[in-house]
Structure formats: structure tokens, C-alpha cells
Amino acid sequence: MAATKVVVDPITRIEGHLRIEVQAENGKITNSWASATQFRGIELVMVGRDPRDAWAFTQRICGVCTVVHAVASCRAVEDALGITIPPNAELIRNLIHGMQYVQDHVIHFYHLHALDWVDVVSALKADPEGTAKIARTISPWPNNSATYFAEVQNRVKKFVGSGQLGIFTNGYWGHPAYKLPPEVNLLAVAHYLEALDWQRDVIRLHTVFGGKNPHPNFLVGGMASAINLDSTATINAERLTDIADMIKRARRFVEQVYWPDLVAIAGFYKDWAAIGGGAKNYLACGEFPEAGVKDYDKLYFPRGLVLDRDLTKVHPYDHMQVTENITSSWYEYSGGEGAALHPWKGESQPRYTGPKPPWTYLQGEPKYTWMKAPRYDGRVTEVGPLARMLVAYASGHPDVKAIVGDTLGKLGVGPAALFSTLGRTAARGMETVLLARKLQDWYDALVMRIKSGDTQTFTKDKWSPDKWPAKAQGYGYLDAPRGALGHWVQIENGKISRYQCVVPSTWNCSPRDDKGQMGPYEASLVDNHPLVNPEQPLEILRTIHSFDPCLACGVHVLDAQGNLLTEVKVQ
Amino acid sequence: MLPTSHPWIEGETLGEHLESRGVTRRDFLVFCGQISAVLGLSEIAVPGVANALQAVKRPSVIWLQLQECTGCVESVLRTAEPTIGDLVLDLVSLDYSHTLMAGAGHAVEAALKDAVKTNYGKYVLVVTGSIPTKEGGIYTMLGGRTAEDVLVDVSKGAAAILAVGACAHWGSVQAARPNPTGAVGVRDIIKDKPVVNIAGCPPIGDVVTATVVHFLTFGRLPDVDSEGRPLFAYGKRIHDQCSRRAHFDAGQYVEVFDDEAARKGWCLYHVGCKGPATFSPCPIFQWNTRTSWPIGAGHPCIGCTEPHFWDTMSPFYDRLPDVGGFGVEQRVDLLGAALALGATAGVAAHAIATGVHQMREKKRSLPVVDQPPGGGPESGAKGA
């Protein structure tokens, strides 16, 4: 039987524009191509700007991970200018970024990923009493009565009965890969709806400190939200109480709804613990500084690499080992197709060589994406929740060891199950549980500092450009919800002369490199991967969504003039 | 735009729908009062709004995401007014959305075609994201077609177009100097349809909601300014509605972040606030269920509801009118000298800003849509 060519474009329930093409034979995927189909060019826009403005521009790379580029940018500029932010500002940034993780991961699970596993139509057949029984077994969450679930079910019945299915139109309902009993489907549908209300509430933490969400405001040198317990216009006891309550509600939802749901649903899909592993190397750049960004030993999530899936060893992370390759990408390098360049020496000459639109197939094209191919020491490397949990687990991180051990025990599987589609989704839940707890620690620490009389949120001494050196450069790392992120900035005479980002989805959505090695999305789709019905590519969505793609983040580089950017030495 | 927890069956009016959900007439009128206030209507209008909302059927909304960051979708997901807010979104049937649809690939492209065909001439088209025009449009491709191709096609059958966010409005960050991909806004491509610009990076989700309600209630889009922004939201400058305005008038300024003035909540004009040059609903609507807003949280406004703000309002921490494109360049020297004199000079600068913007604020009404949604002629499959 000849291989079937399959195109899935657009991939929905992600950020940005992604096209997946595969070849399938006898129910298995035999080859795959991941194409990023949007390109914006934000790094070039940065040149000539005030470096204190950079956070706002780069923040707009993504409105879903709306915090991560802003903070990475502030760190890069602060590194370049030798600014140390006050401990209060570090705690506030941790609270904001921590809440971003928690909110973003929950939204991902229910609104972007769940419909890959949950059959909405099947929920109509559920016995609400049975759903209530299951709900009570797994969680003390108050909304667990048969009446409540019957009400949700009636709403869904009416919706389906209306014939106006809206976002559920042409879903893959009834696909044989859906395995949940109707009662569990109903449970998940109810929580899909509850999570919509919940996310809107807890994210207000960003609004208190940053004035709005999406795209809250940040500040090079600290945070702009002043603390004064005796003013109506600042962070005061009323605002802090609001935050404390949000943190409690965030944690309660994660512990009583998200995590129990995830574990319950995973129990029905254990076969997906042997599917979709792909890349064998995992990178974490570390996150949540608790004693300044330079103290790598005091990051809550440690940095490092797990290579060849060997969990007995953690390799040190050295950003000089990062290179980008463009063999399969719509760019050209002055040093030739096969060159592998470190970001400090990066070139970004676009050269579209794809077919004239509209496209039929991109497979078979030598170049097929706007995504470059980052590699670590030449290796294909996955970043994100799974990489963070693996690196922390292999590092002996006590919180991570406990939750990984507990989860594997509940599901009755060994650590090898982590290297999979299901492992990726489970790891995201694990770190959400840990961070929902951690938010309370950071909040308590902030309150203690204020109590002791420290209300400083901003370092003033190097704010003014006349205090800056004529030339400076800095590196800002940040392990974002979707994985390791780096911003590199160079400043000359008070203006940005060069700006470069290497982003989580660039790692994961990277195409084939000069050695023909597939990127992590592509590799995962050919790793023991089923595709029962090419007309209904549900299985592809499962694995691709397990990475939580963020395409606008992944593609952002453009030097329209095609200039070879200045080579510089790393500090 | 949210998938609703309170589904609405075909043929049911909002009034019936509410009743079936146990929402009392009183709750509903309270809601209509809120939405009327948002729209700047007097209390007398409330029964009219209520009657209009109760009578309409659930119209189709098609949401296209072009060259963008998804922040505008996220903003609408945060829309305020608990429970009853869901309802506002439930006024529509969201028939196409990249971010939320269950299916993918061919399945959702078919859903889009069906929605266009079934609701031809009647659906509301929401667009987020800009349109890259260089290199034949290959910088944003959807289902193998260029963003421009898809937009032109889907806009043909739209009753009205909401260009949501700075990207759809004028191109935003990717259109900032030097605009590498030639990004433009919806009005630069679609010239033969009413387009309302819900400005901001992102806009407040509630403004999107209120605009949809306006359209459903009155059968036409709201009146707009010369930028195509609804007057009910963008009719006034931040500066004229700012909770810190008294400190501006009193000459009480934050000079550097976290100084004593910052800790007293004084005016942010000297650390770069663009409120005097920015027309925006932020101070009134506020953000995220009215939790706060940028100036309220101590950061100067960056002017994100104004066209080309990335170039004209930056450097963001430089004081107006020193920033590059403020539109009074010829007067910068004069003003710079005057500013040295102190607070009164600030008032002078702001008076000039007012003048400039008054000139720009020439009201421009959009064509009235003849047919109210749901009541249009049967257009069948033409052009779908």
C-alpha cells in the first residue's frame, strides 16, 4: 500500500499559524513535516530603539505567553547595563510569571488540548449521577453533585440540538481513538466551562502589578507598581489581600480540578505513554530566581540537559553550544546552507523559495518553513514542561521527585513513560501543581519584606542613559511555560544595535537540519505514531498539542536588508 | 466569542433563553443598564436595548486571525461582567475561530465555507492581525492561502467588519519602522465595507463585546472617529478622564519610578505618560473586571490605541512632546524651552496636544447597515 499524503492546515487550538504534513501507511505515520507559515520580523524593528522600550516591543511577539518575552527582555537589558533589581521586584516578577504558568497551563489543558481526548457529544449519554460519583472519588471540589452535572449536560444537549454548533462544528466526535466513558467526558466538559471563568479571575494578579492583561507593563530596573500601605493609588493591604485570595483560588482549582482531571483522563490513555516521544535530548535553562538571576543554584526549576534519555546524569547548560541551522528554512546564510551559527553571529536573510500560493503540498520541497533549526551541540533538543521536569527529576529536586514518583505510581507506569505524548501533558500538570504552591511562598516573602519596612521596587541608579557605557551587551534567559527562552541585546550609544531571541517553539517546531535530523514535532510524529483515519487527524492533534505550540513566538527574526549582523564576543 | 456554558437553541430569543436559564427580567434589565452605560446611553434607552436584545436571534460570527500574536483573542476571553458577561458573548454563534475550534485542517476550512454560505450577507466578521503585503503575501499563509486572499474572500459576505486590535487597525508592531513584511490594517485592504477599528494592543475585551451588542441592538455599527474607533469607547482622551489628573493640574509629578511622588500616586507625565495624546477607554472601562489599568498600576500610558504608536509615542519614557512623531515636531524646541519653566508649561504642551487631536477627532459616521442581523434577505450561496 502506498503512503497517503496528509495535510493539516490550519492546526487549530494553538497560538499562531502551523501546518503539519505527514505520510501515513497502514495506520501509522511514516514521515512528517512541520511548517510555520507566519513571519513578522520584530527583531529588526528593535534596531535603533531605546533599550528601555525593548520589553514592550518583544512582549508583542506573543499575547498568550504575554509575560515571558517582556521579562526576558528586561533581564537582557539589565544584564547589559549592570542593573540588579530589588528583591521585591524579583518576587513580584516571580508572582506574575508563576501565575502566567498556572493560568496558561490550565487554559492549555481544557481549551486547547482537552478536545483531543474528550468527546463532547459522548457526554450527552452520561449518567450525571455516575459523573458525580467519579467526581467525588477524585476531588473534594464543591461542584460535584448530580444536579450540577445534569444541568451542564442539558446545556450541551440544547447546544447540540440547536444545530448551531459554533466552535464544535466538524469536530472528530465518535472517533474510535476517544476512549473516555461518557461520565468522564461530562466531567471534563463541565470543567472546560468552569475553567473559562476561573482563568479570568486569577490572571487579575497581572492587572494589579502590571495594569492589564494581556500585555501587562514591566520596567527595566524593577517594577513600576510602587508599594505604599498608606496610599489609595499603590500596592497596599487591599491590593495584597486581593492577590492573596487569587493565589488561594488558583491553587484550589489546580489541586481540586485540573490535576485530578488530568490523572483520571490519563488513566484511560496509557497507550499514549509509548507514543510520540521523538527527540531524545531535553534542555532547561532554569527559572524562578530566588537570589538574583545570576545565582543559578537558587533557581526554583534547575537548569541543565538530559541527553539520550539518560536520567542518571544532568549535563551543564552552556548557551555557547546553541546554534541555528537553515537548511530547511526560508533563509540564506552567507557561509552557505550547511552553516550552524550561534545567536551572537546570527544571520537572518529571508529567501522564500516555496511554491507560489496557494499551496498544495510542501513535503518534497527542500525548504518548507519560516522556522530555523536550533540545535544544542548539534543535537535535536526538546524544551518545555517535560524537559524541565526531567532535568529537575534527574537533578534530585525534592518537590519534582515526589510528584513524578507519585504520578507514575498512580498510573502504574515507569519513568520511561515520560518520554511520550502523555508524558509531556502530565509534566505540564506536575509543574503547575508545584508552582500553584510556590506562589504562596513568594507572596509570603513579599509581605514579610514589606513588613520589615522594605518597599523598594525599582533600582534608580542606571535608569538615565548618561550612566550607560558607550557599548554594552546582555543575555536574558527565562524558562517560559513552553520552554527555554533567550534574549540577546547589544546597545551602542544608548540605542539597540542588535536584538536576537531564541524561543521555545523554535526549538520544538524546528525543521530538518543539515544532517537531515528532524525537529522535535516531526520526530514525535514518526515515533510509534498512529493515524487511523487521515480524514480525521485526531492523533496528530494530540501529539502536536502536547507541545503547546506557540508559533508567533517561534518565528520573529527578519533582517530585510539582509545585512550580516555584527559579530561580537560573548562576555 | 466564548463557547458558552449556556447554549442557545435555534429560534430562541435572548429573552426566552434567559428565562430558560433562570435569569430574571430584573437581572436582565440590570445588565441592559450596564451595557447601556458602557455605550454611553441614557437610562431612557435601557428598555429599548432590552427589547432589541430580547428579539434578536443568534447571528453568526466568523473570527479570522491573520498576522498577530493572539493577545486580542485572550483579551476577549477576559471579558468582564461575570455570568451575564458570558451571555453577551452568547449573543453570537462563533462559527470559525482558530484558537477554539475542535476540528482542524480541512474540517474547519469546510466549517468556514459553510458558515459563509449559510449566513451570506449577515455575519459579523471579526479580524485580528495585520495583512503582510510584501513578496505577494507569503509572510502569513492560512490553509495554503495568503492572509489577504482569505480576508478578501471572507469579507465579501460580511454585514460588518470589526478590526480588533492594533494589528488589524493599522499593522501594529510588525508595521513599526521599517515594517519588514509590509504589514497593513484591514481598512487598507477592504474598502467597500463598514469596518470599525477596536483600537489597542490589545483592546479591552469589553469594548469588543459592547460593539457587537451595539450592532445587534441598533442594526448598525456605532459612530466612529476619523480613525474608525467607536466614540462610545474612544471619544475622550485618557488625560481628561485620568484618576491622577488632579496631580497634573497641581504640578505634582513622578520624576523617577519609585520616588516619593510615585508612592503617593502622582502624575506620570514626566516619566513619559502618553495619556495627553491618547484616546482610550482605559480609565473608564479599566482592565480585567475593572481591577486596574496601566496608569492605575503606576506605569505611564504608551498610547497603544493610537495609530503608529510604536514610532510616534516612543521612546516610551520620554516626555511628550519630545517623542519623535508626536505631530507637533515644529514646536518641540519652543515647547522644550517652555517646559523648563515648570508645570504651567506642561499645561501649554497639553493644550497644544488637545488642539491637534481636536482636529483629528472629526467624527465620521459609517454607512448604516440596511438589514438588521438575522433579518436580511435570503442570500443563499452567492459568492460563498
Interface residues (C-beta under 8 A of the other chain):
Chain A: V7 V8 D9 P10 I11 T12 R13 I14 E15 G16 H17 R19 T37 Q38 F39 R40 G41 I42 L44 V45 G48 R49 D50 R52 D53 A56 F57 R60 I61 C62 G63 V64 T66 H111 L112 L115 V120 V152 R155 V156 K158 F159 G161 S162 G163 Q164 G166 I167 F168 T169 N170 G171 Y172 Y192 L193 L196 D197 Q199 R200 D201 I203 R204 H206 T207 V208 F209 G210 G211 K212 N213 P214 H215 N217 L219 G221 G222 A224 S225 A226 I227 N228 S231 T232 A233 T234 D242 Y352 G354 K356 P357 P358 W359 T360 W370 T455 Q456 T457 F458 K460 W463 E535 Q536 P537 L541 A552 L558 A560
Chain B: L2 P3 T4 S5 H6 P7 W8 I9 E10 R58 Q65 Q67 E68 C69 T70 G71 C72 V73 E74 S75 L77 R78 T79 P82 D86 S93 L94 D95 S97 H98 T99 L100 M101 A102 G103 A104 G105 H106 A107 V108 E109 A110 A111 D114 A115 P132 E135 G136 G137 I138 Y139 T140 M141 L142 G143 G144 R145 T146 D149 S172 V173 Q174 A176 R177 P178 P180 T181 A183 C201 P202 I204 S243 R244 V256 F257 D258 D259 A262 R263 K264 G265 C282 W287 N288 T289 T291 S292 W293 P294 I295 G296 A297 G298 H299 P300 I302 W310 S314 P315 F316 Y317 D318
